Amino acid sequence: MKNESTLLRKICDIRTGYQGARDPGETYQLINLTNLDVSGSIDFNNIKTFSTIQMDEKYLLKKGEILFKKSQSSQSSQCAAGFFNGGPDNLVPSAHFFILSINENSKDIVIPEYVAWYLGEDVVRKYFQSVAAGMVTATIKKSDLEILELVIPPINVQRKLIEIQRLALEERKMMEEFIFLRDKQVKNALTNLVWQE
């Protein structure tokens, strides 16, 4: 059975990140390009805070939404999108992002985790590179994102794909930790050999 496909704008509502004034303060946490890591997770270690008198609710990131980097540089293009599975309620993506939410009519045919994964795939990334404008930092237009063709397998296939991806990421983290500890062990052993002579 062939998978269905449709334009992204037909299943997602797309809005732009925050572009307003930022005063000193800690009312909101601003998500910048560097805060979305290669696995699609939000890194809170170096997140900036700010305050403002008026904040439109549309700029606040909500559970189940997708962050998509519209500004793609050679350093940041490795991760095009990330799924937000919940967290602080004062997160505000910067203007470098589009925020996507699955519309009510499409929630029974596609899950947001799958859309986030799809947006980061090599074939899709090549499409974005071909339509992106700019030299040093290529910027993707909302209109180009809206007409992206999204291949939609059955929901059960989407869930299996996301589970496989989750396990693969866990395995990678474990391997990286093992390599780090092994390197440290070898370094300590070599240092001990030198000082014992």
Short mmCIF file of the C-alpha atoms (twelve columns), coordinates in Angstrom:
data_MODEL
# 
_entry.id   MODEL 
# 
loop_
_atom_site.group_PDB 
_atom_site.id 
_atom_site.type_symbol 
_atom_site.label_atom_id 
_atom_site.label_alt_id 
_atom_site.label_comp_id 
_atom_site.label_asym_id 
_atom_site.label_seq_id 
_atom_site.Cartn_x 
_atom_site.Cartn_y 
_atom_site.Cartn_z 
_atom_site.pdbx_PDB_model_num 
ATOM 1   C CA . MET A 1   0.000  0.000  0.000  1 
ATOM 2   C CA . LYS A 2   1.388  3.374  -1.053 1 
ATOM 3   C CA . ASN A 3   1.838  6.079  1.568  1 
ATOM 4   C CA . GLU A 4   -0.261 9.224  1.232  1 
ATOM 5   C CA . SER A 5   1.300  12.635 0.773  1 
ATOM 6   C CA . THR A 6   0.093  16.191 1.224  1 
ATOM 7   C CA . LEU A 7   1.411  19.739 1.540  1 
ATOM 8   C CA . LEU A 8   2.653  20.716 4.975  1 
ATOM 9   C CA . ARG A 9   0.291  23.715 5.139  1 
ATOM 10  C CA . LYS A 10  -2.694 21.361 4.990  1 
ATOM 11  C CA . ILE A 11  -1.773 19.592 8.213  1 
ATOM 12  C CA . CYS A 12  0.155  22.238 10.164 1 
ATOM 13  C CA . ASP A 13  -0.512 25.760 11.381 1 
ATOM 14  C CA . ILE A 14  2.761  27.677 10.998 1 
ATOM 15  C CA . ARG A 15  3.752  30.844 12.837 1 
ATOM 16  C CA . THR A 16  6.978  32.823 13.196 1 
ATOM 17  C CA . GLY A 17  9.043  33.151 16.369 1 
ATOM 18  C CA . TYR A 18  9.249  36.256 18.548 1 
ATOM 19  C CA . GLN A 19  10.603 39.488 17.048 1 
ATOM 20  C CA . GLY A 20  9.544  42.044 19.675 1 
ATOM 21  C CA . ALA A 21  11.388 44.068 22.306 1 
ATOM 22  C CA . ARG A 22  13.454 42.272 24.954 1 
ATOM 23  C CA . ASP A 23  14.054 44.073 28.219 1 
ATOM 24  C CA . PRO A 24  16.287 42.822 31.057 1 
ATOM 25  C CA . GLY A 25  14.539 40.290 33.256 1 
ATOM 26  C CA . GLU A 26  13.674 36.630 33.711 1 
ATOM 27  C CA . THR A 27  9.990  36.439 32.767 1 
ATOM 28  C CA . TYR A 28  10.629 34.506 29.532 1 
ATOM 29  C CA . GLN A 29  13.278 32.114 28.237 1 
ATOM 30  C CA . LEU A 30  14.442 32.819 24.686 1 
ATOM 31  C CA . ILE A 31  15.243 29.845 22.456 1 
ATOM 32  C CA . ASN A 32  18.011 30.661 19.984 1 
ATOM 33  C CA . LEU A 33  19.579 28.517 17.237 1 
ATOM 34  C CA . THR A 34  22.249 27.178 19.598 1 
ATOM 35  C CA . ASN A 35  19.602 25.936 22.047 1 
ATOM 36  C CA . LEU A 36  18.279 23.286 19.653 1 
ATOM 37  C CA . ASP A 37  20.807 20.455 19.616 1 
ATOM 38  C CA . VAL A 38  21.546 17.834 16.960 1 
ATOM 39  C CA . SER A 39  19.045 15.378 18.456 1 
ATOM 40  C CA . GLY A 40  16.221 17.924 18.259 1 
ATOM 41  C CA . SER A 41  16.178 18.546 22.022 1 
ATOM 42  C CA . ILE A 42  16.144 21.957 23.652 1 
ATOM 43  C CA . ASP A 43  19.317 22.687 25.605 1 
ATOM 44  C CA . PHE A 44  18.549 24.830 28.657 1 
ATOM 45  C CA . ASN A 45  22.177 25.193 29.804 1 
ATOM 46  C CA . ASN A 46  22.878 28.532 28.112 1 
ATOM 47  C CA . ILE A 47  19.393 29.852 27.538 1 
ATOM 48  C CA . LYS A 48  18.885 33.624 27.778 1 
ATOM 49  C CA . THR A 49  16.063 35.276 29.682 1 
ATOM 50  C CA . PHE A 50  14.198 38.535 29.110 1 
ATOM 51  C CA . SER A 51  11.087 40.460 30.048 1 
ATOM 52  C CA . THR A 52  8.587  42.516 28.091 1 
ATOM 53  C CA . ILE A 53  5.427  44.430 28.933 1 
ATOM 54  C CA . GLN A 54  3.301  42.654 26.336 1 
ATOM 55  C CA . MET A 55  3.709  39.104 25.098 1 
ATOM 56  C CA . ASP A 56  1.299  37.650 22.559 1 
ATOM 57  C CA . GLU A 57  0.370  34.064 23.517 1 
ATOM 58  C CA . LYS A 58  1.140  32.913 19.978 1 
ATOM 59  C CA . TYR A 59  4.869  33.261 20.668 1 
ATOM 60  C CA . LEU A 60  4.866  30.857 23.630 1 
ATOM 61  C CA . LEU A 61  5.960  27.317 22.782 1 
ATOM 62  C CA . LYS A 62  3.382  24.701 23.754 1 
ATOM 63  C CA . LYS A 63  3.663  20.980 24.387 1 
ATOM 64  C CA . GLY A 64  3.304  18.959 21.185 1 
ATOM 65  C CA . GLU A 65  4.580  21.697 18.892 1 
ATOM 66  C CA . ILE A 66  7.520  21.565 16.491 1 
ATOM 67  C CA . LEU A 67  10.411 24.011 16.273 1 
ATOM 68  C CA . PHE A 68  11.869 24.488 12.804 1 
ATOM 69  C CA . LYS A 69  15.024 26.500 12.147 1 
ATOM 70  C CA . LYS A 70  14.312 28.881 9.314  1 
ATOM 71  C CA . SER A 71  17.840 30.272 9.469  1 
ATOM 72  C CA . GLN A 72  20.267 27.600 8.319  1 
ATOM 73  C CA . SER A 73  24.025 28.117 8.525  1 
ATOM 74  C CA . SER A 74  26.746 25.512 8.051  1 
ATOM 75  C CA . GLN A 75  26.988 25.213 11.844 1 
ATOM 76  C CA . SER A 76  23.267 24.925 12.571 1 
ATOM 77  C CA . SER A 77  21.794 23.001 9.640  1 
ATOM 78  C CA . GLN A 78  22.520 19.564 11.138 1 
ATOM 79  C CA . CYS A 79  19.301 19.768 13.095 1 
ATOM 80  C CA . ALA A 80  16.452 21.337 11.181 1 
ATOM 81  C CA . ALA A 81  13.634 20.608 13.609 1 
ATOM 82  C CA . GLY A 82  12.744 19.424 17.087 1 
ATOM 83  C CA . PHE A 83  9.625  18.180 18.862 1 
ATOM 84  C CA . PHE A 84  8.730  19.856 22.164 1 
ATOM 85  C CA . ASN A 85  7.439  17.220 24.572 1 
ATOM 86  C CA . GLY A 86  6.743  19.635 27.404 1 
ATOM 87  C CA . GLY A 87  8.662  21.751 29.883 1 
ATOM 88  C CA . PRO A 88  8.627  25.338 31.136 1 
ATOM 89  C CA . ASP A 89  5.610  27.385 30.052 1 
ATOM 90  C CA . ASN A 90  7.642  30.558 29.437 1 
ATOM 91  C CA . LEU A 91  9.670  29.394 26.429 1 
ATOM 92  C CA . VAL A 92  9.730  31.832 23.512 1 
ATOM 93  C CA . PRO A 93  11.396 30.781 20.241 1 
ATOM 94  C CA . SER A 94  13.325 33.592 18.563 1 
ATOM 95  C CA . ALA A 95  12.632 34.931 15.081 1 
ATOM 96  C CA . HIS A 96  15.062 32.305 13.721 1 
ATOM 97  C CA . PHE A 97  12.306 29.682 14.102 1 
ATOM 98  C CA . PHE A 98  8.963  28.713 12.705 1 
ATOM 99  C CA . ILE A 99  6.602  27.080 15.207 1 
ATOM 100 C CA . LEU A 100 4.418  24.325 13.787 1 
ATOM 101 C CA . SER A 101 1.351  22.757 15.352 1 
ATOM 102 C CA . ILE A 102 -0.731 19.941 13.902 1 
ATOM 103 C CA . ASN A 103 -4.223 21.224 13.090 1 
ATOM 104 C CA . GLU A 104 -7.281 19.536 14.594 1 
ATOM 105 C CA . ASN A 105 -8.306 17.873 11.316 1 
ATOM 106 C CA . SER A 106 -4.938 16.123 10.940 1 
ATOM 107 C CA . LYS A 107 -4.252 14.808 14.459 1 
ATOM 108 C CA . ASP A 108 -5.660 11.389 13.577 1 
ATOM 109 C CA . ILE A 109 -3.377 10.914 10.555 1 
ATOM 110 C CA . VAL A 110 -0.001 12.323 11.650 1 
ATOM 111 C CA . ILE A 111 1.949  12.737 14.893 1 
ATOM 112 C CA . PRO A 112 4.157  15.801 15.515 1 
ATOM 113 C CA . GLU A 113 7.228  13.692 16.354 1 
ATOM 114 C CA . TYR A 114 7.068  12.252 12.845 1 
ATOM 115 C CA . VAL A 115 6.795  15.698 11.238 1 
ATOM 116 C CA . ALA A 116 9.839  16.879 13.223 1 
ATOM 117 C CA . TRP A 117 11.806 13.812 12.115 1 
ATOM 118 C CA . TYR A 118 10.702 14.272 8.492  1 
ATOM 119 C CA . LEU A 119 11.828 17.918 8.448  1 
ATOM 120 C CA . GLY A 120 15.328 16.834 9.419  1 
ATOM 121 C CA . GLU A 121 15.753 14.126 6.791  1 
ATOM 122 C CA . ASP A 122 18.451 14.494 4.112  1 
ATOM 123 C CA . VAL A 123 16.040 14.582 1.159  1 
ATOM 124 C CA . VAL A 124 13.996 17.345 2.788  1 
ATOM 125 C CA . ARG A 125 17.130 19.235 3.832  1 
ATOM 126 C CA . LYS A 126 18.284 19.257 0.213  1 
ATOM 127 C CA . TYR A 127 14.952 20.802 -0.760 1 
ATOM 128 C CA . PHE A 128 15.421 23.543 1.821  1 
ATOM 129 C CA . GLN A 129 18.976 24.185 0.630  1 
ATOM 130 C CA . SER A 130 17.700 24.586 -2.925 1 
ATOM 131 C CA . VAL A 131 15.048 27.162 -1.993 1 
ATOM 132 C CA . ALA A 132 16.883 28.997 0.816  1 
ATOM 133 C CA . ALA A 133 17.805 32.621 0.206  1 
ATOM 134 C CA . GLY A 134 20.963 34.326 1.446  1 
ATOM 135 C CA . MET A 135 24.672 33.584 1.476  1 
ATOM 136 C CA . VAL A 136 26.253 33.218 4.931  1 
ATOM 137 C CA . THR A 137 22.962 32.390 6.637  1 
ATOM 138 C CA . ALA A 138 20.327 30.953 4.314  1 
ATOM 139 C CA . THR A 139 16.765 31.796 5.325  1 
ATOM 140 C CA . ILE A 140 13.801 29.607 4.455  1 
ATOM 141 C CA . LYS A 141 10.575 31.411 3.627  1 
ATOM 142 C CA . LYS A 142 7.277  30.426 5.183  1 
ATOM 143 C CA . SER A 143 5.820  29.952 1.697  1 
ATOM 144 C CA . ASP A 144 8.546  27.388 0.855  1 
ATOM 145 C CA . LEU A 145 7.863  25.517 4.079  1 
ATOM 146 C CA . GLU A 146 4.125  25.507 3.458  1 
ATOM 147 C CA . ILE A 147 4.436  23.818 0.045  1 
ATOM 148 C CA . LEU A 148 6.761  21.069 1.251  1 
ATOM 149 C CA . GLU A 149 5.301  17.697 0.298  1 
ATOM 150 C CA . LEU A 150 4.958  15.514 3.387  1 
ATOM 151 C CA . VAL A 151 4.810  11.757 2.918  1 
ATOM 152 C CA . ILE A 152 2.430  10.282 5.509  1 
ATOM 153 C CA . PRO A 153 2.678  6.576  6.356  1 
ATOM 154 C CA . PRO A 154 0.063  4.994  8.656  1 
ATOM 155 C CA . ILE A 155 0.099  6.171  12.289 1 
ATOM 156 C CA . ASN A 156 1.437  2.826  13.570 1 
ATOM 157 C CA . VAL A 157 4.388  3.089  11.148 1 
ATOM 158 C CA . GLN A 158 5.065  6.655  12.292 1 
ATOM 159 C CA . ARG A 159 5.144  5.539  15.931 1 
ATOM 160 C CA . LYS A 160 7.493  2.642  15.143 1 
ATOM 161 C CA . LEU A 161 9.810  4.981  13.258 1 
ATOM 162 C CA . ILE A 162 9.949  7.426  16.184 1 
ATOM 163 C CA . GLU A 163 10.610 4.605  18.653 1 
ATOM 164 C CA . ILE A 164 13.468 3.299  16.507 1 
ATOM 165 C CA . GLN A 165 14.901 6.819  16.320 1 
ATOM 166 C CA . ARG A 166 14.621 7.203  20.110 1 
ATOM 167 C CA . LEU A 167 16.453 3.920  20.705 1 
ATOM 168 C CA . ALA A 168 19.135 4.860  18.179 1 
ATOM 169 C CA . LEU A 169 19.721 8.186  19.968 1 
ATOM 170 C CA . GLU A 170 19.963 6.415  23.329 1 
ATOM 171 C CA . GLU A 171 22.460 3.953  21.857 1 
ATOM 172 C CA . ARG A 172 24.535 6.807  20.420 1 
ATOM 173 C CA . LYS A 173 24.630 8.582  23.788 1 
ATOM 174 C CA . MET A 174 25.722 5.369  25.516 1 
ATOM 175 C CA . MET A 175 28.455 4.802  22.923 1 
ATOM 176 C CA . GLU A 176 29.687 8.387  23.265 1 
ATOM 177 C CA . GLU A 177 29.775 8.032  27.053 1 
ATOM 178 C CA . PHE A 178 31.636 4.721  26.753 1 
ATOM 179 C CA . ILE A 179 34.229 6.247  24.409 1 
ATOM 180 C CA . PHE A 180 34.697 9.220  26.740 1 
ATOM 181 C CA . LEU A 181 35.197 6.972  29.787 1 
ATOM 182 C CA . ARG A 182 37.494 4.624  27.856 1 
ATOM 183 C CA . ASP A 183 39.651 7.521  26.647 1 
ATOM 184 C CA . LYS A 184 39.848 8.819  30.211 1 
ATOM 185 C CA . GLN A 185 40.830 5.360  31.470 1 
ATOM 186 C CA . VAL A 186 43.601 5.004  28.865 1 
ATOM 187 C CA . LYS A 187 44.895 8.513  29.583 1 
ATOM 188 C CA . ASN A 188 45.051 7.801  33.327 1 
ATOM 189 C CA . ALA A 189 46.824 4.490  32.704 1 
ATOM 190 C CA . LEU A 190 49.457 6.156  30.504 1 
ATOM 191 C CA . THR A 191 49.968 8.963  33.018 1 
ATOM 192 C CA . ASN A 192 50.427 6.413  35.821 1 
ATOM 193 C CA . LEU A 193 53.021 4.535  33.749 1 
ATOM 194 C CA . VAL A 194 55.056 7.724  33.303 1 
ATOM 195 C CA . TRP A 195 54.990 8.711  36.971 1 
ATOM 196 C CA . GLN A 196 55.717 5.211  38.210 1 
ATOM 197 C CA . GLU A 197 58.958 4.963  36.226 1 
# 
